[in-house]
Amino acid sequence: MKRLLFASLIGTTLATLLLCSTDLAAQRRRVVGRRGPVRRTTIVVHPGHPIHRVLPRSVVVRPARTVVVVNRPLHFLPLVVWRPAVVALPPRERLLWQESEALSKEDEWIDLNFGVDKRGGALFLDIQGQSQLNFAEATFDNGDVQVVDFENKEQKAGVYQVLDFADGRIVKTVRVLAKSNTDESTLTLYLRT
């Protein structure tokens, strides 16, 4: 009888601890949006960069979550001027990679960096909220850099195709210079097969 009562008490205590730890883990997952102090710096573009207009003087740099090294000298391809058109996002099974960044209006211009390091055929950008886009740079494994000029225009929410490279190239990194024109917005970059 004592053993049964003791086992019951232990089981109840373990169940309570398990529920509390699950609740704590759920609370920890909710606070991932917390950010530290914002550090502003001057934007850096490499020699040969095809955009020659005055760029924002001060930006917040967000480093890539996945660090990718390009072991080739960079060679800028001719500039692509972007013509925005809302498109449907490809089916999930065709999407190889995706990453999102939350933008805050108070941060102003943000230099976003995405470490992709995958072979694909096209890049898509999903905008939630309203964002002003300056340019994007896709760096490939052979050192080629394709700059897409967004012409510093505001874009409304939607999914847009940024680049199509049907030859199936290895995208090493993607850099996007953007700012939110609403209190909060989110940019999600996708790589399609």
Buried (B, 14 or more C-beta within 10 A) or exposed (E): EEEEEEEEEEEEEEEEEEEEEEEEEEEEEEEEEEEEEEEEEEBEBEEEBBBEEEBBEEBBBBEBEEEBEBEEEBEBEEBBEBEBEEEEBBEEEBBBBBBEBBBBBEBBBBBBBBBBBEBBBBBBBBBBBBBBBBBBBBBBBEBBBBBBBBBBEEBEBBBBBBBEBEEEBEBBBBBBBBBBBEEEBBBBBBBBE
